[in-house]
Amino acid sequence: MPRPHGFTYEQHTGGNVRISHHGRPATTLNGPRAARFLAEVETSDPQLVMARWTGNYKRGNERTARDHPRNRR
């Protein structure tokens, strides 16, 4: 699975954090969630952290899962 890329984040006044993916807004974090995100992004790989926080990390196995016998109808 390729590593995530193209994520950026901006910290705004009031403690808000906006995460973008390839220039498009993906999510906005406020208050304690923004503080937890900022602490985590400083200690880990920022691209992986932003992908996980935006929910954009489930890529690559959807087609395989769709073809699994359990998921066929």
Predicted model as a PDB file, atoms N, CA, C, CB and O in Angstrom, pLDDT in the B-factor column:
MODEL        1                                                                  
ATOM      1  N   MET A   1       0.850  -1.173   0.000  1.00 54.00           N  
ATOM      2  CA  MET A   1       0.000   0.000   0.000  1.00 54.00           C  
ATOM      3  C   MET A   1       0.896   1.236   0.000  1.00 54.00           C  
ATOM      4  CB  MET A   1      -0.967  -0.002   1.225  1.00 54.00           C  
ATOM      5  O   MET A   1       1.819   1.316   0.811  1.00 54.00           O  
ATOM      6  N   PRO A   2       0.652   2.193  -0.879  1.00 63.00           N  
ATOM      7  CA  PRO A   2       1.490   3.387  -0.914  1.00 63.00           C  
ATOM      8  C   PRO A   2       1.289   4.248   0.325  1.00 63.00           C  
ATOM      9  CB  PRO A   2       1.195   4.202  -2.163  1.00 63.00           C  
ATOM     10  O   PRO A   2       0.223   4.261   0.940  1.00 63.00           O  
ATOM     11  N   ARG A   3       2.342   4.958   0.662  1.00 72.00           N  
ATOM     12  CA  ARG A   3       2.267   5.845   1.819  1.00 72.00           C  
ATOM     13  C   ARG A   3       1.405   7.066   1.470  1.00 72.00           C  
ATOM     14  CB  ARG A   3       3.695   6.285   2.274  1.00 72.00           C  
ATOM     15  O   ARG A   3       1.427   7.533   0.331  1.00 72.00           O  
ATOM     16  N   PRO A   4       0.656   7.578   2.436  1.00 74.00           N  
ATOM     17  CA  PRO A   4      -0.160   8.759   2.160  1.00 74.00           C  
ATOM     18  C   PRO A   4       0.722   9.975   1.875  1.00 74.00           C  
ATOM     19  CB  PRO A   4      -1.101   9.051   3.342  1.00 74.00           C  
ATOM     20  O   PRO A   4       1.828  10.090   2.403  1.00 74.00           O  
ATOM     21  N   HIS A   5       0.222  10.869   1.043  1.00 82.00           N  
ATOM     22  CA  HIS A   5       0.936  12.097   0.739  1.00 82.00           C  
ATOM     23  C   HIS A   5      -0.068  13.165   0.337  1.00 82.00           C  
ATOM     24  CB  HIS A   5       1.982  11.872  -0.379  1.00 82.00           C  
ATOM     25  O   HIS A   5      -1.223  12.859   0.042  1.00 82.00           O  
ATOM     26  N   GLY A   6       0.366  14.402   0.325  1.00 88.00           N  
ATOM     27  CA  GLY A   6      -0.494  15.495  -0.105  1.00 88.00           C  
ATOM     28  C   GLY A   6      -1.290  16.156   1.001  1.00 88.00           C  
ATOM     29  O   GLY A   6      -2.122  17.021   0.729  1.00 88.00           O  
ATOM     30  N   PHE A   7      -1.050  15.764   2.245  1.00 92.00           N  
ATOM     31  CA  PHE A   7      -1.764  16.363   3.368  1.00 92.00           C  
ATOM     32  C   PHE A   7      -1.002  17.562   3.902  1.00 92.00           C  
ATOM     33  CB  PHE A   7      -1.983  15.334   4.481  1.00 92.00           C  
ATOM     34  O   PHE A   7       0.228  17.555   3.961  1.00 92.00           O  
ATOM     35  N   THR A   8      -1.738  18.586   4.289  1.00 94.00           N  
ATOM     36  CA  THR A   8      -1.175  19.744   4.981  1.00 94.00           C  
ATOM     37  C   THR A   8      -2.136  20.140   6.083  1.00 94.00           C  
ATOM     38  CB  THR A   8      -0.920  20.937   3.999  1.00 94.00           C  
ATOM     39  O   THR A   8      -3.320  19.804   6.048  1.00 94.00           O  
ATOM     40  N   TYR A   9      -1.609  20.858   7.060  1.00 96.00           N  
ATOM     41  CA  TYR A   9      -2.495  21.366   8.104  1.00 96.00           C  
ATOM     42  C   TYR A   9      -2.120  22.793   8.439  1.00 96.00           C  
ATOM     43  CB  TYR A   9      -2.433  20.482   9.364  1.00 96.00           C  
ATOM     44  O   TYR A   9      -0.963  23.196   8.315  1.00 96.00           O  
ATOM     45  N   GLU A  10      -3.119  23.552   8.868  1.00 95.00           N  
ATOM     46  CA  GLU A  10      -2.944  24.945   9.256  1.00 95.00           C  
ATOM     47  C   GLU A  10      -3.539  25.120  10.636  1.00 95.00           C  
ATOM     48  CB  GLU A  10      -3.603  25.917   8.230  1.00 95.00           C  
ATOM     49  O   GLU A  10      -4.662  24.690  10.899  1.00 95.00           O  
ATOM     50  N   GLN A  11      -2.781  25.753  11.516  1.00 95.00           N  
ATOM     51  CA  GLN A  11      -3.290  26.049  12.855  1.00 95.00           C  
ATOM     52  C   GLN A  11      -3.796  27.484  12.851  1.00 95.00           C  
ATOM     53  CB  GLN A  11      -2.184  25.838  13.956  1.00 95.00           C  
ATOM     54  O   GLN A  11      -3.061  28.408  12.504  1.00 95.00           O  
ATOM     55  N   HIS A  12      -5.050  27.667  13.237  1.00 93.00           N  
ATOM     56  CA  HIS A  12      -5.681  28.977  13.231  1.00 93.00           C  
ATOM     57  C   HIS A  12      -5.847  29.492  14.655  1.00 93.00           C  
ATOM     58  CB  HIS A  12      -7.037  28.920  12.520  1.00 93.00           C  
ATOM     59  O   HIS A  12      -5.691  28.749  15.624  1.00 93.00           O  
ATOM     60  N   THR A  13      -6.166  30.773  14.761  1.00 89.00           N  
ATOM     61  CA  THR A  13      -6.397  31.351  16.075  1.00 89.00           C  
ATOM     62  C   THR A  13      -7.599  30.693  16.725  1.00 89.00           C  
ATOM     63  CB  THR A  13      -6.602  32.868  15.975  1.00 89.00           C  
ATOM     64  O   THR A  13      -8.524  30.261  16.037  1.00 89.00           O  
ATOM     65  N   GLY A  14      -7.589  30.617  18.006  1.00 89.00           N  
ATOM     66  CA  GLY A  14      -8.675  29.962  18.719  1.00 89.00           C  
ATOM     67  C   GLY A  14      -8.453  28.474  18.883  1.00 89.00           C  
ATOM     68  O   GLY A  14      -9.299  27.783  19.451  1.00 89.00           O  
ATOM     69  N   GLY A  15      -7.321  27.961  18.394  1.00 89.00           N  
ATOM     70  CA  GLY A  15      -7.003  26.557  18.565  1.00 89.00           C  
ATOM     71  C   GLY A  15      -7.560  25.641  17.490  1.00 89.00           C  
ATOM     72  O   GLY A  15      -7.462  24.421  17.623  1.00 89.00           O  
ATOM     73  N   ASN A  16      -8.140  26.186  16.432  1.00 95.00           N  
ATOM     74  CA  ASN A  16      -8.659  25.347  15.353  1.00 95.00           C  
ATOM     75  C   ASN A  16      -7.531  24.875  14.448  1.00 95.00           C  
ATOM     76  CB  ASN A  16      -9.709  26.108  14.536  1.00 95.00           C  
ATOM     77  O   ASN A  16      -6.549  25.587  14.235  1.00 95.00           O  
ATOM     78  N   VAL A  17      -7.683  23.668  13.920  1.00 96.00           N  
ATOM     79  CA  VAL A  17      -6.726  23.109  12.974  1.00 96.00           C  
ATOM     80  C   VAL A  17      -7.509  22.632  11.756  1.00 96.00           C  
ATOM     81  CB  VAL A  17      -5.893  21.937  13.616  1.00 96.00           C  
ATOM     82  O   VAL A  17      -8.477  21.882  11.882  1.00 96.00           O  
ATOM     83  N   ARG A  18      -7.079  23.075  10.579  1.00 95.00           N  
ATOM     84  CA  ARG A  18      -7.714  22.651   9.332  1.00 95.00           C  
ATOM     85  C   ARG A  18      -6.738  21.741   8.594  1.00 95.00           C  
ATOM     86  CB  ARG A  18      -8.124  23.885   8.446  1.00 95.00           C  
ATOM     87  O   ARG A  18      -5.595  22.121   8.335  1.00 95.00           O  
ATOM     88  N   ILE A  19      -7.198  20.536   8.257  1.00 94.00           N  
ATOM     89  CA  ILE A  19      -6.390  19.578   7.509  1.00 94.00           C  
ATOM     90  C   ILE A  19      -6.905  19.553   6.073  1.00 94.00           C  
ATOM     91  CB  ILE A  19      -6.443  18.146   8.161  1.00 94.00           C  
ATOM     92  O   ILE A  19      -8.105  19.417   5.834  1.00 94.00           O  
ATOM     93  N   SER A  20      -5.982  19.688   5.121  1.00 92.00           N  
ATOM     94  CA  SER A  20      -6.327  19.674   3.702  1.00 92.00           C  
ATOM     95  C   SER A  20      -5.611  18.525   3.019  1.00 92.00           C  
ATOM     96  CB  SER A  20      -5.966  21.018   3.028  1.00 92.00           C  
ATOM     97  O   SER A  20      -4.548  18.084   3.455  1.00 92.00           O  
ATOM     98  N   HIS A  21      -6.213  18.048   1.941  1.00 90.00           N  
ATOM     99  CA  HIS A  21      -5.606  17.002   1.134  1.00 90.00           C  
ATOM    100  C   HIS A  21      -5.568  17.489  -0.296  1.00 90.00           C  
ATOM    101  CB  HIS A  21      -6.383  15.658   1.253  1.00 90.00           C  
ATOM    102  O   HIS A  21      -6.614  17.695  -0.911  1.00 90.00           O  
ATOM    103  N   HIS A  22      -4.374  17.676  -0.833  1.00 89.00           N  
ATOM    104  CA  HIS A  22      -4.163  18.222  -2.171  1.00 89.00           C  
ATOM    105  C   HIS A  22      -4.905  19.550  -2.349  1.00 89.00           C  
ATOM    106  CB  HIS A  22      -4.621  17.213  -3.234  1.00 89.00           C  
ATOM    107  O   HIS A  22      -5.516  19.795  -3.389  1.00 89.00           O  
ATOM    108  N   GLY A  23      -4.843  20.392  -1.331  1.00 90.00           N  
ATOM    109  CA  GLY A  23      -5.421  21.725  -1.407  1.00 90.00           C  
ATOM    110  C   GLY A  23      -6.901  21.828  -1.086  1.00 90.00           C  
ATOM    111  O   GLY A  23      -7.439  22.932  -1.013  1.00 90.00           O  
ATOM    112  N   ARG A  24      -7.569  20.700  -0.895  1.00 89.00           N  
ATOM    113  CA  ARG A  24      -9.001  20.722  -0.573  1.00 89.00           C  
ATOM    114  C   ARG A  24      -9.196  20.430   0.913  1.00 89.00           C  
ATOM    115  CB  ARG A  24      -9.783  19.689  -1.439  1.00 89.00           C  
ATOM    116  O   ARG A  24      -8.560  19.522   1.449  1.00 89.00           O  
ATOM    117  N   PRO A  25     -10.058  21.181   1.581  1.00 91.00           N  
ATOM    118  CA  PRO A  25     -10.287  20.932   3.012  1.00 91.00           C  
ATOM    119  C   PRO A  25     -10.816  19.517   3.244  1.00 91.00           C  
ATOM    120  CB  PRO A  25     -11.278  21.964   3.587  1.00 91.00           C  
ATOM    121  O   PRO A  25     -11.763  19.084   2.588  1.00 91.00           O  
ATOM    122  N   ALA A  26     -10.199  18.809   4.176  1.00 90.00           N  
ATOM    123  CA  ALA A  26     -10.626  17.448   4.511  1.00 90.00           C  
ATOM    124  C   ALA A  26     -11.383  17.430   5.818  1.00 90.00           C  
ATOM    125  CB  ALA A  26      -9.426  16.508   4.589  1.00 90.00           C  
ATOM    126  O   ALA A  26     -12.409  16.758   5.927  1.00 90.00           O  
ATOM    127  N   THR A  27     -10.895  18.159   6.821  1.00 91.00           N  
ATOM    128  CA  THR A  27     -11.573  18.215   8.106  1.00 91.00           C  
ATOM    129  C   THR A  27     -11.067  19.399   8.896  1.00 91.00           C  
ATOM    130  CB  THR A  27     -11.371  16.914   8.894  1.00 91.00           C  
ATOM    131  O   THR A  27      -9.993  19.932   8.619  1.00 91.00           O  
ATOM    132  N   THR A  28     -11.849  19.810   9.887  1.00 94.00           N  
ATOM    133  CA  THR A  28     -11.457  20.857  10.811  1.00 94.00           C  
ATOM    134  C   THR A  28     -11.591  20.307  12.222  1.00 94.00           C  
ATOM    135  CB  THR A  28     -12.320  22.145  10.617  1.00 94.00           C  
ATOM    136  O   THR A  28     -12.615  19.723  12.577  1.00 94.00           O  
ATOM    137  N   LEU A  29     -10.555  20.496  13.018  1.00 95.00           N  
ATOM    138  CA  LEU A  29     -10.547  20.022  14.401  1.00 95.00           C  
ATOM    139  C   LEU A  29     -10.607  21.221  15.333  1.00 95.00           C  
ATOM    140  CB  LEU A  29      -9.285  19.158  14.694  1.00 95.00           C  
ATOM    141  O   LEU A  29      -9.963  22.241  15.088  1.00 95.00           O  
ATOM    142  N   ASN A  30     -11.383  21.094  16.400  1.00 95.00           N  
ATOM    143  CA  ASN A  30     -11.555  22.173  17.363  1.00 95.00           C  
ATOM    144  C   ASN A  30     -11.233  21.685  18.765  1.00 95.00           C  
ATOM    145  CB  ASN A  30     -12.983  22.728  17.306  1.00 95.00           C  
ATOM    146  O   ASN A  30     -11.347  20.494  19.056  1.00 95.00           O  
ATOM    147  N   GLY A  31     -10.836  22.596  19.621  1.00 93.00           N  
ATOM    148  CA  GLY A  31     -10.673  22.333  21.049  1.00 93.00           C  
ATOM    149  C   GLY A  31      -9.706  21.214  21.383  1.00 93.00           C  
ATOM    150  O   GLY A  31      -8.590  21.170  20.865  1.00 93.00           O  
ATOM    151  N   PRO A  32     -10.144  20.297  22.262  1.00 94.00           N  
ATOM    152  CA  PRO A  32      -9.249  19.227  22.719  1.00 94.00           C  
ATOM    153  C   PRO A  32      -8.810  18.273  21.605  1.00 94.00           C  
ATOM    154  CB  PRO A  32      -9.926  18.439  23.804  1.00 94.00           C  
ATOM    155  O   PRO A  32      -7.707  17.730  21.651  1.00 94.00           O  
ATOM    156  N   ARG A  33      -9.670  18.072  20.611  1.00 95.00           N  
ATOM    157  CA  ARG A  33      -9.274  17.199  19.495  1.00 95.00           C  
ATOM    158  C   ARG A  33      -8.118  17.824  18.723  1.00 95.00           C  
ATOM    159  CB  ARG A  33     -10.473  16.941  18.546  1.00 95.00           C  
ATOM    160  O   ARG A  33      -7.199  17.119  18.305  1.00 95.00           O  
ATOM    161  N   ALA A  34      -8.157  19.136  18.534  1.00 95.00           N  
ATOM    162  CA  ALA A  34      -7.070  19.820  17.842  1.00 95.00           C  
ATOM    163  C   ALA A  34      -5.777  19.721  18.638  1.00 95.00           C  
ATOM    164  CB  ALA A  34      -7.429  21.288  17.597  1.00 95.00           C  
ATOM    165  O   ALA A  34      -4.709  19.518  18.062  1.00 95.00           O  
ATOM    166  N   ALA A  35      -5.862  19.861  19.942  1.00 94.00           N  
ATOM    167  CA  ALA A  35      -4.670  19.754  20.789  1.00 94.00           C  
ATOM    168  C   ALA A  35      -4.078  18.349  20.732  1.00 94.00           C  
ATOM    169  CB  ALA A  35      -5.011  20.122  22.238  1.00 94.00           C  
ATOM    170  O   ALA A  35      -2.858  18.196  20.662  1.00 94.00           O  
ATOM    171  N   ARG A  36      -4.931  17.319  20.762  1.00 95.00           N  
ATOM    172  CA  ARG A  36      -4.434  15.942  20.655  1.00 95.00           C  
ATOM    173  C   ARG A  36      -3.779  15.701  19.299  1.00 95.00           C  
ATOM    174  CB  ARG A  36      -5.578  14.938  20.871  1.00 95.00           C  
ATOM    175  O   ARG A  36      -2.743  15.043  19.208  1.00 95.00           O  
ATOM    176  N   PHE A  37      -4.398  16.243  18.241  1.00 95.00           N  
ATOM    177  CA  PHE A  37      -3.827  16.103  16.903  1.00 95.00           C  
ATOM    178  C   PHE A  37      -2.444  16.743  16.832  1.00 95.00           C  
ATOM    179  CB  PHE A  37      -4.754  16.732  15.854  1.00 95.00           C  
ATOM    180  O   PHE A  37      -1.506  16.130  16.322  1.00 95.00           O  
ATOM    181  N   LEU A  38      -2.306  17.974  17.341  1.00 95.00           N  
ATOM    182  CA  LEU A  38      -1.029  18.671  17.271  1.00 95.00           C  
ATOM    183  C   LEU A  38       0.055  17.935  18.048  1.00 95.00           C  
ATOM    184  CB  LEU A  38      -1.174  20.087  17.798  1.00 95.00           C  
ATOM    185  O   LEU A  38       1.207  17.891  17.618  1.00 95.00           O  
ATOM    186  N   ALA A  39      -0.307  17.361  19.183  1.00 95.00           N  
ATOM    187  CA  ALA A  39       0.670  16.595  19.963  1.00 95.00           C  
ATOM    188  C   ALA A  39       1.098  15.345  19.206  1.00 95.00           C  
ATOM    189  CB  ALA A  39       0.088  16.211  21.336  1.00 95.00           C  
ATOM    190  O   ALA A  39       2.272  14.975  19.221  1.00 95.00           O  
ATOM    191  N   GLU A  40       0.157  14.705  18.555  1.00 95.00           N  
ATOM    192  CA  GLU A  40       0.467  13.473  17.834  1.00 95.00           C  
ATOM    193  C   GLU A  40       1.259  13.734  16.559  1.00 95.00           C  
ATOM    194  CB  GLU A  40      -0.811  12.733  17.499  1.00 95.00           C  
ATOM    195  O   GLU A  40       2.151  12.961  16.213  1.00 95.00           O  
ATOM    196  N   VAL A  41       0.940  14.812  15.863  1.00 94.00           N  
ATOM    197  CA  VAL A  41       1.612  15.094  14.589  1.00 94.00           C  
ATOM    198  C   VAL A  41       3.083  15.451  14.815  1.00 94.00           C  
ATOM    199  CB  VAL A  41       0.896  16.241  13.845  1.00 94.00           C  
ATOM    200  O   VAL A  41       3.904  15.278  13.914  1.00 94.00           O  
ATOM    201  N   GLU A  42       3.423  15.946  16.003  1.00 94.00           N  
ATOM    202  CA  GLU A  42       4.809  16.297  16.303  1.00 94.00           C  
ATOM    203  C   GLU A  42       5.651  15.070  16.634  1.00 94.00           C  
ATOM    204  CB  GLU A  42       4.858  17.281  17.458  1.00 94.00           C  
ATOM    205  O   GLU A  42       6.871  15.106  16.478  1.00 94.00           O  
ATOM    206  N   THR A  43       5.026  13.989  17.088  1.00 93.00           N  
ATOM    207  CA  THR A  43       5.783  12.826  17.527  1.00 93.00           C  
ATOM    208  C   THR A  43       5.781  11.685  16.516  1.00 93.00           C  
ATOM    209  CB  THR A  43       5.237  12.337  18.827  1.00 93.00           C  
ATOM    210  O   THR A  43       6.559  10.742  16.666  1.00 93.00           O  
ATOM    211  N   SER A  44       4.944  11.740  15.505  1.00 90.00           N  
ATOM    212  CA  SER A  44       4.830  10.657  14.521  1.00 90.00           C  
ATOM    213  C   SER A  44       4.996  11.211  13.109  1.00 90.00           C  
ATOM    214  CB  SER A  44       3.465   9.931  14.658  1.00 90.00           C  
ATOM    215  O   SER A  44       5.253  12.400  12.918  1.00 90.00           O  
ATOM    216  N   ASP A  45       4.846  10.332  12.132  1.00 90.00           N  
ATOM    217  CA  ASP A  45       4.899  10.740  10.737  1.00 90.00           C  
ATOM    218  C   ASP A  45       3.671  11.597  10.428  1.00 90.00           C  
ATOM    219  CB  ASP A  45       4.970   9.500   9.793  1.00 90.00           C  
ATOM    220  O   ASP A  45       2.548  11.096  10.490  1.00 90.00           O  
ATOM    221  N   PRO A  46       3.858  12.876  10.098  1.00 92.00           N  
ATOM    222  CA  PRO A  46       2.708  13.766   9.897  1.00 92.00           C  
ATOM    223  C   PRO A  46       1.729  13.295   8.837  1.00 92.00           C  
ATOM    224  CB  PRO A  46       3.190  15.123   9.532  1.00 92.00           C  
ATOM    225  O   PRO A  46       0.520  13.437   9.020  1.00 92.00           O  
ATOM    226  N   GLN A  47       2.214  12.734   7.727  1.00 90.00           N  
ATOM    227  CA  GLN A  47       1.312  12.294   6.662  1.00 90.00           C  
ATOM    228  C   GLN A  47       0.417  11.148   7.132  1.00 90.00           C  
ATOM    229  CB  GLN A  47       2.115  11.860   5.429  1.00 90.00           C  
ATOM    230  O   GLN A  47      -0.776  11.131   6.828  1.00 90.00           O  
ATOM    231  N   LEU A  48       0.976  10.200   7.864  1.00 88.00           N  
ATOM    232  CA  LEU A  48       0.172   9.089   8.374  1.00 88.00           C  
ATOM    233  C   LEU A  48      -0.845   9.569   9.402  1.00 88.00           C  
ATOM    234  CB  LEU A  48       1.072   8.019   8.991  1.00 88.00           C  
ATOM    235  O   LEU A  48      -1.988   9.113   9.413  1.00 88.00           O  
ATOM    236  N   VAL A  49      -0.430  10.479  10.254  1.00 91.00           N  
ATOM    237  CA  VAL A  49      -1.339  11.003  11.281  1.00 91.00           C  
ATOM    238  C   VAL A  49      -2.505  11.744  10.637  1.00 91.00           C  
ATOM    239  CB  VAL A  49      -0.584  11.940  12.249  1.00 91.00           C  
ATOM    240  O   VAL A  49      -3.658  11.551  11.022  1.00 91.00           O  
ATOM    241  N   MET A  50      -2.202  12.594   9.654  1.00 91.00           N  
ATOM    242  CA  MET A  50      -3.277  13.351   9.001  1.00 91.00           C  
ATOM    243  C   MET A  50      -4.207  12.425   8.216  1.00 91.00           C  
ATOM    244  CB  MET A  50      -2.686  14.418   8.064  1.00 91.00           C  
ATOM    245  O   MET A  50      -5.417  12.653   8.187  1.00 91.00           O  
ATOM    246  N   ALA A  51      -3.671  11.403   7.592  1.00 88.00           N  
ATOM    247  CA  ALA A  51      -4.516  10.447   6.876  1.00 88.00           C  
ATOM    248  C   ALA A  51      -5.453   9.738   7.845  1.00 88.00           C  
ATOM    249  CB  ALA A  51      -3.654   9.420   6.118  1.00 88.00           C  
ATOM    250  O   ALA A  51      -6.628   9.531   7.542  1.00 88.00           O  
ATOM    251  N   ARG A  52      -4.931   9.366   9.008  1.00 87.00           N  
ATOM    252  CA  ARG A  52      -5.766   8.662   9.983  1.00 87.00           C  
ATOM    253  C   ARG A  52      -6.834   9.583  10.557  1.00 87.00           C  
ATOM    254  CB  ARG A  52      -4.905   8.092  11.112  1.00 87.00           C  
ATOM    255  O   ARG A  52      -7.985   9.174  10.703  1.00 87.00           O  
ATOM    256  N   TRP A  53      -6.473  10.812  10.882  1.00 90.00           N  
ATOM    257  CA  TRP A  53      -7.439  11.741  11.469  1.00 90.00           C  
ATOM    258  C   TRP A  53      -8.525  12.149  10.483  1.00 90.00           C  
ATOM    259  CB  TRP A  53      -6.727  12.975  11.977  1.00 90.00           C  
ATOM    260  O   TRP A  53      -9.634  12.481  10.903  1.00 90.00           O  
ATOM    261  N   THR A  54      -8.241  12.133   9.201  1.00 89.00           N  
ATOM    262  CA  THR A  54      -9.259  12.500   8.215  1.00 89.00           C  
ATOM    263  C   THR A  54     -10.060  11.299   7.739  1.00 89.00           C  
ATOM    264  CB  THR A  54      -8.611  13.180   7.029  1.00 89.00           C  
ATOM    265  O   THR A  54     -11.065  11.463   7.047  1.00 89.00           O  
ATOM    266  N   GLY A  55      -9.627  10.089   8.102  1.00 81.00           N  
ATOM    267  CA  GLY A  55     -10.328   8.901   7.646  1.00 81.00           C  
ATOM    268  C   GLY A  55      -9.922   8.491   6.248  1.00 81.00           C  
ATOM    269  O   GLY A  55     -10.568   7.637   5.640  1.00 81.00           O  
ATOM    270  N   ASN A  56      -8.865   9.084   5.731  1.00 66.00           N  
ATOM    271  CA  ASN A  56      -8.424   8.811   4.377  1.00 66.00           C  
ATOM    272  C   ASN A  56      -7.268   7.807   4.373  1.00 66.00           C  
ATOM    273  CB  ASN A  56      -8.008  10.108   3.684  1.00 66.00           C  
ATOM    274  O   ASN A  56      -6.315   7.961   3.609  1.00 66.00           O  
ATOM    275  N   TYR A  57      -7.350   6.801   5.209  1.00 60.00           N  
ATOM    276  CA  TYR A  57      -6.271   5.825   5.280  1.00 60.00           C  
ATOM    277  C   TYR A  57      -6.712   4.459   4.806  1.00 60.00           C  
ATOM    278  CB  TYR A  57      -5.745   5.730   6.686  1.00 60.00           C  
ATOM    279  O   TYR A  57      -5.882   3.555   4.712  1.00 60.00           O  
ATOM    280  N   LYS A  58      -7.976   4.271   4.506  1.00 57.00           N  
ATOM    281  CA  LYS A  58      -8.492   2.982   4.060  1.00 57.00           C  
ATOM    282  C   LYS A  58      -8.420   2.922   2.547  1.00 57.00           C  
ATOM    283  CB  LYS A  58      -9.946   2.755   4.552  1.00 57.00           C  
ATOM    284  O   LYS A  58      -9.436   3.044   1.863  1.00 57.00           O  
ATOM    285  N   ARG A  59      -7.233   2.737   2.034  1.00 56.00           N  
ATOM    286  CA  ARG A  59      -7.067   2.700   0.590  1.00 56.00           C  
ATOM    287  C   ARG A  59      -6.259   1.466   0.216  1.00 56.00           C  
ATOM    288  CB  ARG A  59      -6.379   3.991   0.074  1.00 56.00           C  
ATOM    289  O   ARG A  59      -5.287   1.112   0.883  1.00 56.00           O  
ATOM    290  N   GLY A  60      -6.671   0.835  -0.840  1.00 56.00           N  
ATOM    291  CA  GLY A  60      -5.878  -0.256  -1.378  1.00 56.00           C  
ATOM    292  C   GLY A  60      -6.511  -1.615  -1.236  1.00 56.00           C  
ATOM    293  O   GLY A  60      -6.250  -2.487  -2.064  1.00 56.00           O  
ATOM    294  N   ASN A  61      -7.333  -1.842  -0.222  1.00 55.00           N  
ATOM    295  CA  ASN A  61      -7.859  -3.184  -0.036  1.00 55.00           C  
ATOM    296  C   ASN A  61      -9.362  -3.275  -0.259  1.00 55.00           C  
ATOM    297  CB  ASN A  61      -7.530  -3.665   1.338  1.00 55.00           C  
ATOM    298  O   ASN A  61      -9.945  -4.339  -0.054  1.00 55.00           O  
ATOM    299  N   GLU A  62      -9.997  -2.196  -0.669  1.00 57.00           N  
ATOM    300  CA  GLU A  62     -11.443  -2.236  -0.847  1.00 57.00           C  
ATOM    301  C   GLU A  62     -11.846  -3.209  -1.954  1.00 57.00           C  
ATOM    302  CB  GLU A  62     -11.970  -0.841  -1.160  1.00 57.00           C  
ATOM    303  O   GLU A  62     -12.826  -3.942  -1.813  1.00 57.00           O  
ATOM    304  N   ARG A  63     -11.098  -3.217  -3.046  1.00 60.00           N  
ATOM    305  CA  ARG A  63     -11.440  -4.096  -4.157  1.00 60.00           C  
ATOM    306  C   ARG A  63     -11.274  -5.560  -3.738  1.00 60.00           C  
ATOM    307  CB  ARG A  63     -10.561  -3.778  -5.392  1.00 60.00           C  
ATOM    308  O   ARG A  63     -12.105  -6.403  -4.078  1.00 60.00           O  
ATOM    309  N   THR A  64     -10.221  -5.856  -3.014  1.00 65.00           N  
ATOM    310  CA  THR A  64      -9.994  -7.213  -2.535  1.00 65.00           C  
ATOM    311  C   THR A  64     -11.101  -7.632  -1.582  1.00 65.00           C  
ATOM    312  CB  THR A  64      -8.629  -7.323  -1.847  1.00 65.00           C  
ATOM    313  O   THR A  64     -11.596  -8.756  -1.666  1.00 65.00           O  
ATOM    314  N   ALA A  65     -11.490  -6.759  -0.691  1.00 63.00           N  
ATOM    315  CA  ALA A  65     -12.546  -7.078   0.270  1.00 63.00           C  
ATOM    316  C   ALA A  65     -13.884  -7.276  -0.434  1.00 63.00           C  
ATOM    317  CB  ALA A  65     -12.664  -5.969   1.324  1.00 63.00           C  
ATOM    318  O   ALA A  65     -14.677  -8.122  -0.022  1.00 63.00           O  
ATOM    319  N   ARG A  66     -14.142  -6.516  -1.475  1.00 66.00           N  
ATOM    320  CA  ARG A  66     -15.401  -6.634  -2.205  1.00 66.00           C  
ATOM    321  C   ARG A  66     -15.547  -8.021  -2.833  1.00 66.00           C  
ATOM    322  CB  ARG A  66     -15.491  -5.550  -3.287  1.00 66.00           C  
ATOM    323  O   ARG A  66     -16.647  -8.567  -2.919  1.00 66.00           O  
ATOM    324  N   ASP A  67     -14.427  -8.573  -3.266  1.00 71.00           N  
ATOM    325  CA  ASP A  67     -14.458  -9.886  -3.938  1.00 71.00           C  
ATOM    326  C   ASP A  67     -14.403 -11.056  -2.969  1.00 71.00           C  
ATOM    327  CB  ASP A  67     -13.307  -9.996  -4.908  1.00 71.00           C  
ATOM    328  O   ASP A  67     -14.448 -12.205  -3.408  1.00 71.00           O  
ATOM    329  N   HIS A  68     -14.308 -10.813  -1.696  1.00 72.00           N  
ATOM    330  CA  HIS A  68     -14.252 -11.887  -0.711  1.00 72.00           C  
ATOM    331  C   HIS A  68     -15.601 -12.620  -0.692  1.00 72.00           C  
ATOM    332  CB  HIS A  68     -13.899 -11.326   0.706  1.00 72.00           C  
ATOM    333  O   HIS A  68     -16.642 -11.971  -0.797  1.00 72.00           O  
ATOM    334  N   PRO A  69     -15.610 -13.949  -0.563  1.00 75.00           N  
ATOM    335  CA  PRO A  69     -16.864 -14.702  -0.578  1.00 75.00           C  
ATOM    336  C   PRO A  69     -17.885 -14.218   0.457  1.00 75.00           C  
ATOM    337  CB  PRO A  69     -16.575 -16.157  -0.344  1.00 75.00           C  
ATOM    338  O   PRO A  69     -19.090 -14.286   0.215  1.00 75.00           O  
ATOM    339  N   ARG A  70     -17.422 -13.742   1.575  1.00 76.00           N  
ATOM    340  CA  ARG A  70     -18.321 -13.262   2.616  1.00 76.00           C  
ATOM    341  C   ARG A  70     -19.108 -12.046   2.146  1.00 76.00           C  
ATOM    342  CB  ARG A  70     -17.536 -12.923   3.877  1.00 76.00           C  
ATOM    343  O   ARG A  70     -20.233 -11.832   2.598  1.00 76.00           O  
ATOM    344  N   ASN A  71     -18.539 -11.244   1.245  1.00 71.00           N  
ATOM    345  CA  ASN A  71     -19.164  -9.995   0.812  1.00 71.00           C  
ATOM    346  C   ASN A  71     -19.897 -10.124  -0.518  1.00 71.00           C  
ATOM    347  CB  ASN A  71     -18.123  -8.917   0.705  1.00 71.00           C  
ATOM    348  O   ASN A  71     -20.483  -9.149  -0.988  1.00 71.00           O  
ATOM    349  N   ARG A  72     -19.878 -11.278  -1.121  1.00 70.00           N  
ATOM    350  CA  ARG A  72     -20.603 -11.473  -2.388  1.00 70.00           C  
ATOM    351  C   ARG A  72     -22.087 -11.684  -2.113  1.00 70.00           C  
ATOM    352  CB  ARG A  72     -20.024 -12.681  -3.177  1.00 70.00           C  
ATOM    353  O   ARG A  72     -22.461 -12.231  -1.076  1.00 70.00           O  
ATOM    354  N   ARG A  73     -22.913 -11.256  -3.028  1.00 65.00           N  
ATOM    355  CA  ARG A  73     -24.359 -11.427  -2.861  1.00 65.00           C  
ATOM    356  C   ARG A  73     -24.928 -12.225  -3.975  1.00 65.00           C  
ATOM    357  CB  ARG A  73     -25.061 -10.098  -2.779  1.00 65.00           C  
ATOM    358  O   ARG A  73     -26.133 -12.472  -4.005  1.00 65.00           O  
TER     359      ARG A  73                                                      
ENDMDL                                                                          
END                                                                             
